Amino acid sequence: MKKSLIWRFVVIILVVLGWAYSLFPLKDRDFIEVFQSLAVKNLAQFAENVTEATEAVVAAEAKLAAEEDKESDAYRELEEEKADAESKKTENEELIASFADLVARAEAKLAAEEDLAPSLAIRECSKGGTNQKRVILNRFIAVPTQPKASNDLVLSHVRRRAAGKLHLGLDLQGGTEFIIGFDPKQATEQDRHVESVRNQIIEILRNRVDIMGVVEPELKPIGPSSISLRMPSVKEERKAMIRKTIKETAKLEFRLVDPNNAQKVAEYRQDAKAFRPTRGYEYFEMKVESDEQVDTEILFLKSHPERLSGEDVSRAVPNVNEFGNYSVSLSFKSKGAAAFAKITKDNVGERLAILMDGKVYSAPVIREAIMGGNAEISGSFSAEEATRLAGVIESGNLPVTIAIDSEFGTDPTLGRASIDSGVMAATVGLALVLLFMIWYYRLAGVVAIAALAVNVLLIMGTLTLTGATITLPGIAGIVLTIGMAVDANVLIFERIREELLNGKTIGNAVKSGYNRAFVTILDSNLTTLLTALILYRFGSGPIRGFAVTLSCGIVASMFTALFMTRCVFDWRLYLGKLKKLTMVAWVKQDINIDFLGMKKHAIVLSAVLMGIGLIAGCVGCFGGKALSIDFAGGTEVTYSYTAESGTGPDTGVVEKLLKGKGFENCRIGYKYSVTSQGRLLEIVLPERSTDEVALDSDAEGTGLDLDKITSVLNEGIEGTEFRLVQTNSVGGLVGAQFKKQAVAAAFLAAIGIIIYISFRFELAYAIASVAALIHDVVIAGGLFILCGFIFGGRQISLPVVAALLTIMGYSLNDTIVVFDRIREDLTLHKGRSYTDIINLSINQTLSRTLLTSFTTLLVVLTLYFFGGGAINDFALVMLIGVVVGTYSSIFVASTIISLWHKHARGHADA
C-alpha cells in the first residue's frame, strides 16, 4: 500500500479514536469512587513500602541477634537501621490508615447530610480537628504539573476527572432555579428606578455565569425586585460555587500595607488589648495555605483604599504560571492604568494588598513601578476558583446587595413527552436518510453513511472537549451540519457521475470529481463558518449555542467529505476492487429548463410572499400576538398538588387540557424544592398580570381568571387536587441586550458574507446571496406567524429563532453551490450569454439541489409529524424554510445576478 494512503488512514484512525475517547465518561461518575481510584497507585506504593520496611525490620532483627558485641558501632548501626525501617513502616501504615479513615468519615458525613457535596465532605474531613490530624491529599493523589498542590487543587482535579462530558441544557434535561431578590429601598436610596437596578443585576449575573462556563442560562425578571436564574443541572460542588458567585458584590479594592507591618504584628501579639495600630490603618487577615496547614497572616492596611477599583478593570482572566499555580490577571482601562502606575511608582518596596468584598487575596511587594496597566491576584486557587473570581471581577460590581430567596430543581422546559417524541422522530428521519443514500448511491452511499457517522462523532467529541451544553438550538446546528455533510457528499458523487458520463475511467472520474467539488465545498462551508463565528462573537444565549455546534460541524463535515471518503475510494482503487459506481438518476443530465424565462413570475411570487411575511411579522411582533413568553413574558402560576397515583400529570396532558379551554401558548413544567412544598406545577401564561399574588391569595387584579384555571385542572384531571400557591408577573427570557446583540450579530454576519463573497466571486453575487438569505428568513418567519394567526398555537420562541438561524445557513450553502457552478461555466463557455450560463448552471446543479432538499425534508417531516410542542414549531419553520430556500437558490439569487449583468456579454433580456 502507498505510504501516503497509509498515513491518511493513520490520521483518520487517530482522529476517530481521540474524539471517541473524549466522549467518556458521558455522565458524572461517583466522586468518592473516583477519589479512591486516583489514590490506588500511591496507596499501593505505601503498601509496598510497608512490606519492604517489615522485611528490613526482620532482617535487622536477625542481624542484631547474630551480633555478639552489643556495644559495637556495627550493632548501633543495625539498631538505627531497624529504627528507620520501623519508622518508615509506621509512617506508611499511618498514611494508609488515614486515607481509609478519611473516606469513612466523609461517607458518614454524607449519610448524615444528604445535600452535602462529596468533595466538600472530603474537604471538611481532611482539615483535621481536635482528635484528627490534617490529611495532605497530594500525598495520595498527584495533580499534573503541581507536585505540592493544595487540598483544594487536588479536589478540583478529582472533580474534573469525575465530571461527565455530555452536558444537556435546561430544555433537554432540566436544572436548578435560583430566585434572587434585593431590597428596593437600596435602589431608591441611589435615586434609581427599581426596574433599572433589576435589569442591571440581570446583565451582571448573565456575564458572571457565562464566564464561569455555565452555558445557556435563563434569566428573567419576576416582579420589580426579583429575578429567576435557571441553569442546566450541575453537581452540588458546582452549585455551591455558583451560589457564592451570585451573591458576591465584587467590590475590588487596593490598599497599601503598613510599612511597619512586621513590628505592628509583633506588638499586637504581645498585647492585643492594649495595641493601637498606626493611625489610618486597620486590622485584616489573609489566609495562606501551605502543604501542611492553613496559616493566617495579620496585615494592617490603610483604612481608605487607593483610587482604583473594579470599575477600572477592563479584563480579568484566569492564568496559570510555569509551576502550574493559578492566579487572576487584571488589565486596567486607561484611567485605571495611570492610577495603578502612580501607586506602584510612589510605593516601590512596599506591599499592596488586593481585596474583594473585604477579603484579602494577596499582598505582593511592589518591586518596581508597573506602567503596563496589569496586575495579578495570586493565591491557592483551583482552576474553577480562578475562573470564578475572574468572572466576578470582569462582570462588575452589583449595585445593591442581593440574596437567594429560594432554590428549586426544574424539569426539562421542552417537556419529557416532547423530548421523547422528538428523539424518536429524529431517529426515524435519519434512518430514512441513510436508507435513501444507500438506495440512491449504492456503494458510494455506504461510504457517505460511514462519513456521516464519523461526522457526528467529531461534532459530539468537540462539544465535550469544549464543555459546551447541548440544547435544542445546538441540535439545530447539528441538523444543519449533517445536512451540509450529506450535501458535500452529494456534490462529490454528482461530479463523479458527470465525469463518468464524459467517458473517464473510474479512477480519473473519482480524482476529477473530488478536485472539482473541492472549491464548491470550500466556498460554501467557509462562508457558513464565517457567519457562525460572527454569530458566536457578537451573539448571546441560544445564538451562541447554535454557532458553536455549527462551527464544529462545518469543520467535521469538511474533514469527512474531502479527506475520509477520498481515502476510502483511493484504497478501493488501489486494491482494484472499485470497477464502477452505480447510481440512480432522478434528473437527466441533459435537462434544459429555462428557469430565467420564468423570472418575471418568480419576482411577482417572491414580492407577494415577502409582502405577506412582512405584514404578518409586523402585525404579529409589534402587536405582541406573535411573540411567545420567551420574548414577551407573562404570568407565572404555581400550583401544589396531591395525586392518588403519587405523580403529577404529564405536561402534555395539562397543555392539551388548557388549550381546549382557551388557554393557548402556555409554558408548563414541574419544579421541586426539598425544603418546602415539594413538587410544584408551574404554568406560565402569555397574559401579563397587573399584580403579584402571594400564597393563598385571591385572583383579584391579576387580569386572569385564576379560579377558572384552577377549576379546569381539578375537573379535567381525575385523582389529582390542585391548590394555587402563588402568581408572579414574569419578564421574557430575551431581554433588550439580547435583542441588540442579535441584530448586531445578524448585521455583521451580512457584512462578512458580502466581503467574503465579493472577494471570492464579485459584488453582484454577494448582494444576491444576502438578498436570497433575507428573502428566505422573511418568508419562513412570516408564513409561520401567519399559520399562528389562522390555526392558532404558533408564536415566535427561542426554538423558532434556532430554526430561522438554520435556514440562514441552509440558504447560504445552497446559493453558494449554484454560484460556484456559474463561475466555473463562465470560464468554460466564454462564447455564451450570461442568461444561458446561469440557466446551464442551475440545470447542472438541479440534481444536487433536489437531493439535498429531499434528504433534509425527510428529517424535517418526521420531526413535524411526530414531534410535539416546541419541536413541532421548529420543524414547521424548517419545512417552510427548506422549500423556500430551494426555490430561492433556483430563482431569486440567479435572477438578481441576471439583472445585474443584463448587458454583459451579449446578454439579452430573457
Secondary structure, DSSP 8 states (H G I E B T S, - for coil): --HHHHHHHHHHHHHHHHHHHHT--SS---HHHHHHHHHHHHHHHHHHHHHHHHHHHHHHHHHHHH---TTSHHHHHHHHHHHHHHHHHHHHHHHHHHHHHHHHHHHHHHHH-TTS-HHHHHHHHHT--SS-----GGGTS-BTTBTT--HHHHHHHHHHHHS-S-EE-HHHH-EEEEEEEE-HHHHHHTT--HHHHHHHHHHHHHHHHHHTT--S-EEEEBSSSEEEEEEE---HHHHHHHHHHHH----EEEEEB-TTHHHHHHHHHH-TTT----TTEEEEEEEEE-SS-EEEEEEEEESS--S-BGGGEEEEEEEE-TTS-EEEEEEE-HHHHHHHHHHHHHTTTSBEEEEETTEEEE--B--S---SSEEEEEEEE-HHHHHHHHHHHHH---SS-EEEEEEEEE--TT-HHHHHHHHHHHHHHHHHHHHHHHHHHTHHHHHHHHHHHHHHHHHHHHHHHHT-EE-HHHHHHHHHHHHHHHHHHHHHHHHHHHHHHTT--HHHHHHHHHHHHHHHHHHHHHHHHHHHHHHHHH--THHHHHHHHHHHHHHHHHIIIIIIHHHHHHHHHHHT---------SS-TT----SGGGHHHHHHHHHHHHHHHHHHHHHHHHHSTTB-HHHH-EEEEEEEEEETTSS---HHHHHHHHHHTT--S-EEEEEEETTTTEEEEEEEESS--SS-B-TT---TTSSS-HHHHHHHHHHHSTTEEEEEEEEEEE--SS-HHHHHHHHHHHHHHHHHHHHHHHHHS-HHHHHHHHHHHHHHHHHHHHHHHHHHHHHS---B-HHHHHHHHHHHHHHHHHHHHHHHHHHHHHHH-TTS-HHHHHHHHHHHHHHHHHHHHHHHHHHHHHHHHH--THHHHHHHHHHHHHHHHHHHHHTHHHHHHHHHTTTGGG----
